[in-house]
């Protein structure tokens, strides 16, 4: 039951993008199309999960002796994982690689990935809890991307005044989504 709460908390209640405002670069940059948003969410979930596993292993076996290397170690793991993900996507789906564009290598600088490693460490999650936390955070990021992509598609097809069309509308929508997700804040805290 504890694992379910960790997952739900990371996915909905403490959503990295809509509650903590982490990972906004892909949120605004890739949420223009539903299929691209979904695939970017899957790529982020993969990177989050690998980062979680590596952060746990680093904290358990290496950083116990040199805790001052924690941040640089996490950055190295994240950059390596993103590079691996980028190579896999480029090899397996060149169309997706082109669709994600610059936002794929920018996963390296996605603060949600680094935030996951730091939150997991501070909360002292064990291996399984850390992986569930990463999957929940990835599902939450994917959920935010897909919801935003759906709303953006609808607003593009709607009769919206030019004054608010584009970035202004996207920021307005993101604010309303954030307030909606903040409504879950009192349900459970982790």
mmCIF file of the C-alpha atoms, coordinates in Angstrom:
data_MODEL
# 
_entry.id   MODEL 
# 
loop_
_atom_site.group_PDB 
_atom_site.id 
_atom_site.type_symbol 
_atom_site.label_atom_id 
_atom_site.label_alt_id 
_atom_site.label_comp_id 
_atom_site.label_asym_id 
_atom_site.label_entity_id 
_atom_site.label_seq_id 
_atom_site.pdbx_PDB_ins_code 
_atom_site.Cartn_x 
_atom_site.Cartn_y 
_atom_site.Cartn_z 
_atom_site.occupancy 
_atom_site.B_iso_or_equiv 
_atom_site.pdbx_formal_charge 
_atom_site.auth_seq_id 
_atom_site.auth_comp_id 
_atom_site.auth_asym_id 
_atom_site.auth_atom_id 
_atom_site.pdbx_PDB_model_num 
ATOM 1   C CA . UNK A 1 1   ? 0.000   0.000  0.000   1.00 0.00 ? 1   UNK A CA 1 
ATOM 2   C CA . UNK A 1 2   ? 2.924   2.331  0.749   1.00 0.00 ? 2   UNK A CA 1 
ATOM 3   C CA . UNK A 1 3   ? 4.233   1.875  -2.794  1.00 0.00 ? 3   UNK A CA 1 
ATOM 4   C CA . UNK A 1 4   ? 0.848   2.839  -4.222  1.00 0.00 ? 4   UNK A CA 1 
ATOM 5   C CA . UNK A 1 5   ? 0.871   6.053  -2.179  1.00 0.00 ? 5   UNK A CA 1 
ATOM 6   C CA . UNK A 1 6   ? 4.394   6.886  -3.338  1.00 0.00 ? 6   UNK A CA 1 
ATOM 7   C CA . UNK A 1 7   ? 3.313   6.393  -6.960  1.00 0.00 ? 7   UNK A CA 1 
ATOM 8   C CA . UNK A 1 8   ? 0.075   8.402  -6.647  1.00 0.00 ? 8   UNK A CA 1 
ATOM 9   C CA . UNK A 1 9   ? 1.838   11.157 -4.731  1.00 0.00 ? 9   UNK A CA 1 
ATOM 10  C CA . UNK A 1 10  ? 4.562   11.546 -7.354  1.00 0.00 ? 10  UNK A CA 1 
ATOM 11  C CA . UNK A 1 11  ? 2.114   11.257 -10.252 1.00 0.00 ? 11  UNK A CA 1 
ATOM 12  C CA . UNK A 1 12  ? -0.786  13.453 -9.177  1.00 0.00 ? 12  UNK A CA 1 
ATOM 13  C CA . UNK A 1 13  ? -0.513  15.060 -5.758  1.00 0.00 ? 13  UNK A CA 1 
ATOM 14  C CA . UNK A 1 14  ? 3.103   16.231 -5.956  1.00 0.00 ? 14  UNK A CA 1 
ATOM 15  C CA . UNK A 1 15  ? 3.331   16.309 -9.744  1.00 0.00 ? 15  UNK A CA 1 
ATOM 16  C CA . UNK A 1 16  ? 6.824   17.533 -10.644 1.00 0.00 ? 16  UNK A CA 1 
ATOM 17  C CA . UNK A 1 17  ? 5.594   19.785 -13.447 1.00 0.00 ? 17  UNK A CA 1 
ATOM 18  C CA . UNK A 1 18  ? 2.277   21.106 -12.178 1.00 0.00 ? 18  UNK A CA 1 
ATOM 19  C CA . UNK A 1 19  ? 2.981   21.271 -8.428  1.00 0.00 ? 19  UNK A CA 1 
ATOM 20  C CA . UNK A 1 20  ? 6.763   21.769 -8.191  1.00 0.00 ? 20  UNK A CA 1 
ATOM 21  C CA . UNK A 1 21  ? 7.216   23.534 -11.566 1.00 0.00 ? 21  UNK A CA 1 
ATOM 22  C CA . UNK A 1 22  ? 10.063  21.223 -12.585 1.00 0.00 ? 22  UNK A CA 1 
ATOM 23  C CA . UNK A 1 23  ? 10.465  20.144 -16.198 1.00 0.00 ? 23  UNK A CA 1 
ATOM 24  C CA . UNK A 1 24  ? 8.787   23.174 -17.735 1.00 0.00 ? 24  UNK A CA 1 
ATOM 25  C CA . UNK A 1 25  ? 11.070  23.243 -20.796 1.00 0.00 ? 25  UNK A CA 1 
ATOM 26  C CA . UNK A 1 26  ? 9.642   20.053 -22.347 1.00 0.00 ? 26  UNK A CA 1 
ATOM 27  C CA . UNK A 1 27  ? 6.221   20.920 -20.923 1.00 0.00 ? 27  UNK A CA 1 
ATOM 28  C CA . UNK A 1 28  ? 5.980   24.040 -23.069 1.00 0.00 ? 28  UNK A CA 1 
ATOM 29  C CA . UNK A 1 29  ? 8.264   22.952 -25.896 1.00 0.00 ? 29  UNK A CA 1 
ATOM 30  C CA . UNK A 1 30  ? 7.003   19.492 -26.809 1.00 0.00 ? 30  UNK A CA 1 
ATOM 31  C CA . UNK A 1 31  ? 3.352   19.665 -25.814 1.00 0.00 ? 31  UNK A CA 1 
ATOM 32  C CA . UNK A 1 32  ? 2.238   20.988 -29.199 1.00 0.00 ? 32  UNK A CA 1 
ATOM 33  C CA . UNK A 1 33  ? 1.312   17.550 -30.543 1.00 0.00 ? 33  UNK A CA 1 
ATOM 34  C CA . UNK A 1 34  ? -0.217  14.672 -28.614 1.00 0.00 ? 34  UNK A CA 1 
ATOM 35  C CA . UNK A 1 35  ? 1.955   11.879 -30.056 1.00 0.00 ? 35  UNK A CA 1 
ATOM 36  C CA . UNK A 1 36  ? 5.184   13.832 -29.512 1.00 0.00 ? 36  UNK A CA 1 
ATOM 37  C CA . UNK A 1 37  ? 4.157   14.711 -25.955 1.00 0.00 ? 37  UNK A CA 1 
ATOM 38  C CA . UNK A 1 38  ? 3.437   11.074 -25.152 1.00 0.00 ? 38  UNK A CA 1 
ATOM 39  C CA . UNK A 1 39  ? 6.759   9.888  -26.567 1.00 0.00 ? 39  UNK A CA 1 
ATOM 40  C CA . UNK A 1 40  ? 8.672   12.623 -24.736 1.00 0.00 ? 40  UNK A CA 1 
ATOM 41  C CA . UNK A 1 41  ? 6.937   11.529 -21.544 1.00 0.00 ? 41  UNK A CA 1 
ATOM 42  C CA . UNK A 1 42  ? 8.058   7.943  -22.121 1.00 0.00 ? 42  UNK A CA 1 
ATOM 43  C CA . UNK A 1 43  ? 11.643  9.097  -22.795 1.00 0.00 ? 43  UNK A CA 1 
ATOM 44  C CA . UNK A 1 44  ? 11.592  11.158 -19.585 1.00 0.00 ? 44  UNK A CA 1 
ATOM 45  C CA . UNK A 1 45  ? 10.160  8.230  -17.627 1.00 0.00 ? 45  UNK A CA 1 
ATOM 46  C CA . UNK A 1 46  ? 12.978  6.009  -18.888 1.00 0.00 ? 46  UNK A CA 1 
ATOM 47  C CA . UNK A 1 47  ? 15.611  8.570  -17.876 1.00 0.00 ? 47  UNK A CA 1 
ATOM 48  C CA . UNK A 1 48  ? 13.915  9.115  -14.482 1.00 0.00 ? 48  UNK A CA 1 
ATOM 49  C CA . UNK A 1 49  ? 13.884  5.380  -13.766 1.00 0.00 ? 49  UNK A CA 1 
ATOM 50  C CA . UNK A 1 50  ? 17.521  4.821  -14.723 1.00 0.00 ? 50  UNK A CA 1 
ATOM 51  C CA . UNK A 1 51  ? 18.524  7.905  -12.713 1.00 0.00 ? 51  UNK A CA 1 
ATOM 52  C CA . UNK A 1 52  ? 16.623  6.587  -9.707  1.00 0.00 ? 52  UNK A CA 1 
ATOM 53  C CA . UNK A 1 53  ? 18.371  3.223  -9.853  1.00 0.00 ? 53  UNK A CA 1 
ATOM 54  C CA . UNK A 1 54  ? 21.787  4.835  -10.290 1.00 0.00 ? 54  UNK A CA 1 
ATOM 55  C CA . UNK A 1 55  ? 21.148  7.375  -7.514  1.00 0.00 ? 55  UNK A CA 1 
ATOM 56  C CA . UNK A 1 56  ? 20.218  4.577  -5.130  1.00 0.00 ? 56  UNK A CA 1 
ATOM 57  C CA . UNK A 1 57  ? 23.297  2.541  -6.032  1.00 0.00 ? 57  UNK A CA 1 
ATOM 58  C CA . UNK A 1 58  ? 25.567  5.589  -5.785  1.00 0.00 ? 58  UNK A CA 1 
ATOM 59  C CA . UNK A 1 59  ? 24.150  6.563  -2.399  1.00 0.00 ? 59  UNK A CA 1 
ATOM 60  C CA . UNK A 1 60  ? 24.360  3.036  -1.044  1.00 0.00 ? 60  UNK A CA 1 
ATOM 61  C CA . UNK A 1 61  ? 27.804  2.006  -2.234  1.00 0.00 ? 61  UNK A CA 1 
ATOM 62  C CA . UNK A 1 62  ? 29.838  5.054  -3.197  1.00 0.00 ? 62  UNK A CA 1 
ATOM 63  C CA . UNK A 1 63  ? 28.587  8.361  -1.857  1.00 0.00 ? 63  UNK A CA 1 
ATOM 64  C CA . UNK A 1 64  ? 28.590  7.088  1.716   1.00 0.00 ? 64  UNK A CA 1 
ATOM 65  C CA . UNK A 1 65  ? 32.328  7.717  1.662   1.00 0.00 ? 65  UNK A CA 1 
ATOM 66  C CA . UNK A 1 66  ? 32.374  10.897 -0.449  1.00 0.00 ? 66  UNK A CA 1 
ATOM 67  C CA . UNK A 1 67  ? 29.016  12.673 0.029   1.00 0.00 ? 67  UNK A CA 1 
ATOM 68  C CA . UNK A 1 68  ? 30.393  15.938 -1.359  1.00 0.00 ? 68  UNK A CA 1 
ATOM 69  C CA . UNK A 1 69  ? 30.401  14.322 -4.838  1.00 0.00 ? 69  UNK A CA 1 
ATOM 70  C CA . UNK A 1 70  ? 26.640  13.680 -4.769  1.00 0.00 ? 70  UNK A CA 1 
ATOM 71  C CA . UNK A 1 71  ? 25.523  16.475 -7.089  1.00 0.00 ? 71  UNK A CA 1 
ATOM 72  C CA . UNK A 1 72  ? 28.270  15.982 -9.686  1.00 0.00 ? 72  UNK A CA 1 
ATOM 73  C CA . UNK A 1 73  ? 27.654  12.227 -9.632  1.00 0.00 ? 73  UNK A CA 1 
ATOM 74  C CA . UNK A 1 74  ? 23.945  12.728 -10.308 1.00 0.00 ? 74  UNK A CA 1 
ATOM 75  C CA . UNK A 1 75  ? 24.675  15.110 -13.175 1.00 0.00 ? 75  UNK A CA 1 
ATOM 76  C CA . UNK A 1 76  ? 27.093  12.594 -14.701 1.00 0.00 ? 76  UNK A CA 1 
ATOM 77  C CA . UNK A 1 77  ? 24.505  9.793  -14.451 1.00 0.00 ? 77  UNK A CA 1 
ATOM 78  C CA . UNK A 1 78  ? 21.772  11.973 -15.958 1.00 0.00 ? 78  UNK A CA 1 
ATOM 79  C CA . UNK A 1 79  ? 23.950  13.142 -18.856 1.00 0.00 ? 79  UNK A CA 1 
ATOM 80  C CA . UNK A 1 80  ? 25.038  9.559  -19.605 1.00 0.00 ? 80  UNK A CA 1 
ATOM 81  C CA . UNK A 1 81  ? 21.474  8.235  -19.481 1.00 0.00 ? 81  UNK A CA 1 
ATOM 82  C CA . UNK A 1 82  ? 20.178  10.985 -21.751 1.00 0.00 ? 82  UNK A CA 1 
ATOM 83  C CA . UNK A 1 83  ? 22.984  10.329 -24.226 1.00 0.00 ? 83  UNK A CA 1 
ATOM 84  C CA . UNK A 1 84  ? 22.072  6.637  -24.248 1.00 0.00 ? 84  UNK A CA 1 
ATOM 85  C CA . UNK A 1 85  ? 18.376  7.467  -24.698 1.00 0.00 ? 85  UNK A CA 1 
ATOM 86  C CA . UNK A 1 86  ? 19.155  9.869  -27.517 1.00 0.00 ? 86  UNK A CA 1 
ATOM 87  C CA . UNK A 1 87  ? 21.238  7.257  -29.343 1.00 0.00 ? 87  UNK A CA 1 
ATOM 88  C CA . UNK A 1 88  ? 18.500  4.618  -28.921 1.00 0.00 ? 88  UNK A CA 1 
ATOM 89  C CA . UNK A 1 89  ? 15.748  6.891  -30.225 1.00 0.00 ? 89  UNK A CA 1 
ATOM 90  C CA . UNK A 1 90  ? 17.880  8.078  -33.131 1.00 0.00 ? 90  UNK A CA 1 
ATOM 91  C CA . UNK A 1 91  ? 18.586  4.462  -34.121 1.00 0.00 ? 91  UNK A CA 1 
ATOM 92  C CA . UNK A 1 92  ? 15.081  3.074  -33.535 1.00 0.00 ? 92  UNK A CA 1 
ATOM 93  C CA . UNK A 1 93  ? 12.907  6.001  -34.691 1.00 0.00 ? 93  UNK A CA 1 
ATOM 94  C CA . UNK A 1 94  ? 14.587  8.759  -36.703 1.00 0.00 ? 94  UNK A CA 1 
ATOM 95  C CA . UNK A 1 95  ? 11.188  10.428 -37.203 1.00 0.00 ? 95  UNK A CA 1 
ATOM 96  C CA . UNK A 1 96  ? 10.643  10.679 -33.448 1.00 0.00 ? 96  UNK A CA 1 
ATOM 97  C CA . UNK A 1 97  ? 14.225  11.863 -33.011 1.00 0.00 ? 97  UNK A CA 1 
ATOM 98  C CA . UNK A 1 98  ? 13.559  14.676 -35.476 1.00 0.00 ? 98  UNK A CA 1 
ATOM 99  C CA . UNK A 1 99  ? 10.162  15.490 -33.903 1.00 0.00 ? 99  UNK A CA 1 
ATOM 100 C CA . UNK A 1 100 ? 11.652  15.826 -30.410 1.00 0.00 ? 100 UNK A CA 1 
ATOM 101 C CA . UNK A 1 101 ? 14.434  17.996 -31.806 1.00 0.00 ? 101 UNK A CA 1 
ATOM 102 C CA . UNK A 1 102 ? 16.488  19.974 -29.329 1.00 0.00 ? 102 UNK A CA 1 
ATOM 103 C CA . UNK A 1 103 ? 14.227  18.956 -26.437 1.00 0.00 ? 103 UNK A CA 1 
ATOM 104 C CA . UNK A 1 104 ? 15.640  15.428 -26.361 1.00 0.00 ? 104 UNK A CA 1 
ATOM 105 C CA . UNK A 1 105 ? 19.206  16.428 -25.404 1.00 0.00 ? 105 UNK A CA 1 
ATOM 106 C CA . UNK A 1 106 ? 17.709  19.086 -23.135 1.00 0.00 ? 106 UNK A CA 1 
ATOM 107 C CA . UNK A 1 107 ? 16.435  16.277 -20.891 1.00 0.00 ? 107 UNK A CA 1 
ATOM 108 C CA . UNK A 1 108 ? 19.976  16.486 -19.479 1.00 0.00 ? 108 UNK A CA 1 
ATOM 109 C CA . UNK A 1 109 ? 19.194  19.916 -18.073 1.00 0.00 ? 109 UNK A CA 1 
ATOM 110 C CA . UNK A 1 110 ? 15.641  19.013 -17.080 1.00 0.00 ? 110 UNK A CA 1 
ATOM 111 C CA . UNK A 1 111 ? 15.486  19.940 -13.422 1.00 0.00 ? 111 UNK A CA 1 
ATOM 112 C CA . UNK A 1 112 ? 12.825  17.271 -12.833 1.00 0.00 ? 112 UNK A CA 1 
ATOM 113 C CA . UNK A 1 113 ? 15.451  14.570 -13.387 1.00 0.00 ? 113 UNK A CA 1 
ATOM 114 C CA . UNK A 1 114 ? 17.904  16.090 -10.915 1.00 0.00 ? 114 UNK A CA 1 
ATOM 115 C CA . UNK A 1 115 ? 15.038  16.872 -8.546  1.00 0.00 ? 115 UNK A CA 1 
ATOM 116 C CA . UNK A 1 116 ? 14.039  13.205 -8.539  1.00 0.00 ? 116 UNK A CA 1 
ATOM 117 C CA . UNK A 1 117 ? 17.517  12.099 -7.479  1.00 0.00 ? 117 UNK A CA 1 
ATOM 118 C CA . UNK A 1 118 ? 17.666  14.716 -4.724  1.00 0.00 ? 118 UNK A CA 1 
ATOM 119 C CA . UNK A 1 119 ? 14.110  14.081 -3.461  1.00 0.00 ? 119 UNK A CA 1 
ATOM 120 C CA . UNK A 1 120 ? 14.704  10.333 -3.440  1.00 0.00 ? 120 UNK A CA 1 
ATOM 121 C CA . UNK A 1 121 ? 17.916  10.766 -1.465  1.00 0.00 ? 121 UNK A CA 1 
ATOM 122 C CA . UNK A 1 122 ? 16.401  13.201 1.044   1.00 0.00 ? 122 UNK A CA 1 
ATOM 123 C CA . UNK A 1 123 ? 13.381  10.963 1.611   1.00 0.00 ? 123 UNK A CA 1 
ATOM 124 C CA . UNK A 1 124 ? 15.710  7.964  2.088   1.00 0.00 ? 124 UNK A CA 1 
ATOM 125 C CA . UNK A 1 125 ? 13.740  5.684  -0.233  1.00 0.00 ? 125 UNK A CA 1 
ATOM 126 C CA . UNK A 1 126 ? 14.961  2.124  -0.614  1.00 0.00 ? 126 UNK A CA 1 
ATOM 127 C CA . UNK A 1 127 ? 15.517  0.608  -4.055  1.00 0.00 ? 127 UNK A CA 1 
ATOM 128 C CA . UNK A 1 128 ? 11.908  -0.400 -4.770  1.00 0.00 ? 128 UNK A CA 1 
ATOM 129 C CA . UNK A 1 129 ? 10.456  2.824  -3.345  1.00 0.00 ? 129 UNK A CA 1 
ATOM 130 C CA . UNK A 1 130 ? 12.889  4.834  -5.472  1.00 0.00 ? 130 UNK A CA 1 
ATOM 131 C CA . UNK A 1 131 ? 11.888  3.021  -8.665  1.00 0.00 ? 131 UNK A CA 1 
ATOM 132 C CA . UNK A 1 132 ? 8.179   3.439  -7.874  1.00 0.00 ? 132 UNK A CA 1 
ATOM 133 C CA . UNK A 1 133 ? 8.818   7.123  -7.136  1.00 0.00 ? 133 UNK A CA 1 
ATOM 134 C CA . UNK A 1 134 ? 10.570  7.501  -10.506 1.00 0.00 ? 134 UNK A CA 1 
ATOM 135 C CA . UNK A 1 135 ? 7.762   5.714  -12.359 1.00 0.00 ? 135 UNK A CA 1 
ATOM 136 C CA . UNK A 1 136 ? 5.193   7.915  -10.609 1.00 0.00 ? 136 UNK A CA 1 
ATOM 137 C CA . UNK A 1 137 ? 7.148   11.073 -11.435 1.00 0.00 ? 137 UNK A CA 1 
ATOM 138 C CA . UNK A 1 138 ? 7.472   9.933  -15.058 1.00 0.00 ? 138 UNK A CA 1 
ATOM 139 C CA . UNK A 1 139 ? 3.769   9.116  -15.266 1.00 0.00 ? 139 UNK A CA 1 
ATOM 140 C CA . UNK A 1 140 ? 2.993   12.530 -13.790 1.00 0.00 ? 140 UNK A CA 1 
ATOM 141 C CA . UNK A 1 141 ? 5.227   14.309 -16.288 1.00 0.00 ? 141 UNK A CA 1 
ATOM 142 C CA . UNK A 1 142 ? 3.665   12.305 -19.121 1.00 0.00 ? 142 UNK A CA 1 
ATOM 143 C CA . UNK A 1 143 ? 0.198   13.111 -17.809 1.00 0.00 ? 143 UNK A CA 1 
ATOM 144 C CA . UNK A 1 144 ? 1.015   16.832 -17.709 1.00 0.00 ? 144 UNK A CA 1 
ATOM 145 C CA . UNK A 1 145 ? 2.472   16.747 -21.228 1.00 0.00 ? 145 UNK A CA 1 
ATOM 146 C CA . UNK A 1 146 ? -0.501  14.858 -22.675 1.00 0.00 ? 146 UNK A CA 1 
ATOM 147 C CA . UNK A 1 147 ? -3.106  17.053 -20.975 1.00 0.00 ? 147 UNK A CA 1 
ATOM 148 C CA . UNK A 1 148 ? -1.326  20.192 -22.157 1.00 0.00 ? 148 UNK A CA 1 
ATOM 149 C CA . UNK A 1 149 ? -0.983  18.816 -25.692 1.00 0.00 ? 149 UNK A CA 1 
ATOM 150 C CA . UNK A 1 150 ? -4.695  18.004 -25.836 1.00 0.00 ? 150 UNK A CA 1 
ATOM 151 C CA . UNK A 1 151 ? -5.698  21.431 -24.597 1.00 0.00 ? 151 UNK A CA 1 
ATOM 152 C CA . UNK A 1 152 ? -3.250  23.188 -26.933 1.00 0.00 ? 152 UNK A CA 1 
ATOM 153 C CA . UNK A 1 153 ? -4.631  21.251 -29.897 1.00 0.00 ? 153 UNK A CA 1 
ATOM 154 C CA . UNK A 1 154 ? -8.161  22.281 -28.971 1.00 0.00 ? 154 UNK A CA 1 
ATOM 155 C CA . UNK A 1 155 ? -7.184  25.943 -28.578 1.00 0.00 ? 155 UNK A CA 1 
ATOM 156 C CA . UNK A 1 156 ? -5.478  25.919 -31.981 1.00 0.00 ? 156 UNK A CA 1 
ATOM 157 C CA . UNK A 1 157 ? -8.732  24.749 -33.530 1.00 0.00 ? 157 UNK A CA 1 
ATOM 158 C CA . UNK A 1 158 ? -10.801 27.265 -31.556 1.00 0.00 ? 158 UNK A CA 1 
ATOM 159 C CA . UNK A 1 159 ? -11.617 30.843 -32.363 1.00 0.00 ? 159 UNK A CA 1 
ATOM 160 C CA . UNK A 1 160 ? -9.173  32.551 -29.977 1.00 0.00 ? 160 UNK A CA 1 
ATOM 161 C CA . UNK A 1 161 ? -8.270  36.204 -30.301 1.00 0.00 ? 161 UNK A CA 1 
ATOM 162 C CA . UNK A 1 162 ? -4.788  36.906 -31.649 1.00 0.00 ? 162 UNK A CA 1 
ATOM 163 C CA . UNK A 1 163 ? -3.923  38.832 -28.476 1.00 0.00 ? 163 UNK A CA 1 
ATOM 164 C CA . UNK A 1 164 ? -3.881  35.685 -26.353 1.00 0.00 ? 164 UNK A CA 1 
ATOM 165 C CA . UNK A 1 165 ? -2.997  33.094 -28.993 1.00 0.00 ? 165 UNK A CA 1 
ATOM 166 C CA . UNK A 1 166 ? 0.380   31.371 -28.585 1.00 0.00 ? 166 UNK A CA 1 
ATOM 167 C CA . UNK A 1 167 ? 2.616   31.700 -25.524 1.00 0.00 ? 167 UNK A CA 1 
ATOM 168 C CA . UNK A 1 168 ? 0.167   33.849 -23.540 1.00 0.00 ? 168 UNK A CA 1 
ATOM 169 C CA . UNK A 1 169 ? -2.550  31.223 -23.899 1.00 0.00 ? 169 UNK A CA 1 
ATOM 170 C CA . UNK A 1 170 ? -0.136  28.406 -23.020 1.00 0.00 ? 170 UNK A CA 1 
ATOM 171 C CA . UNK A 1 171 ? 0.974   30.143 -19.821 1.00 0.00 ? 171 UNK A CA 1 
ATOM 172 C CA . UNK A 1 172 ? -2.637  30.812 -18.882 1.00 0.00 ? 172 UNK A CA 1 
ATOM 173 C CA . UNK A 1 173 ? -3.578  27.168 -19.465 1.00 0.00 ? 173 UNK A CA 1 
ATOM 174 C CA . UNK A 1 174 ? -0.541  25.959 -17.510 1.00 0.00 ? 174 UNK A CA 1 
ATOM 175 C CA . UNK A 1 175 ? -1.535  28.170 -14.576 1.00 0.00 ? 175 UNK A CA 1 
ATOM 176 C CA . UNK A 1 176 ? -5.057  26.777 -14.516 1.00 0.00 ? 176 UNK A CA 1 
ATOM 177 C CA . UNK A 1 177 ? -3.738  23.196 -14.758 1.00 0.00 ? 177 UNK A CA 1 
ATOM 178 C CA . UNK A 1 178 ? -1.340  23.907 -11.913 1.00 0.00 ? 178 UNK A CA 1 
ATOM 179 C CA . UNK A 1 179 ? -4.143  25.251 -9.721  1.00 0.00 ? 179 UNK A CA 1 
ATOM 180 C CA . UNK A 1 180 ? -6.220  22.163 -10.514 1.00 0.00 ? 180 UNK A CA 1 
ATOM 181 C CA . UNK A 1 181 ? -3.400  19.848 -9.479  1.00 0.00 ? 181 UNK A CA 1 
ATOM 182 C CA . UNK A 1 182 ? -2.679  21.937 -6.379  1.00 0.00 ? 182 UNK A CA 1 
ATOM 183 C CA . UNK A 1 183 ? -6.173  20.976 -5.244  1.00 0.00 ? 183 UNK A CA 1 
ATOM 184 C CA . UNK A 1 184 ? -4.822  17.502 -4.531  1.00 0.00 ? 184 UNK A CA 1 
ATOM 185 C CA . UNK A 1 185 ? -2.156  18.864 -2.155  1.00 0.00 ? 185 UNK A CA 1 
ATOM 186 C CA . UNK A 1 186 ? -4.114  18.242 1.024   1.00 0.00 ? 186 UNK A CA 1 
ATOM 187 C CA . UNK A 1 187 ? -4.818  14.589 0.276   1.00 0.00 ? 187 UNK A CA 1 
ATOM 188 C CA . UNK A 1 188 ? -1.441  13.155 1.159   1.00 0.00 ? 188 UNK A CA 1 
ATOM 189 C CA . UNK A 1 189 ? 2.031   14.463 1.750   1.00 0.00 ? 189 UNK A CA 1 
ATOM 190 C CA . UNK A 1 190 ? 5.227   12.527 1.366   1.00 0.00 ? 190 UNK A CA 1 
# 
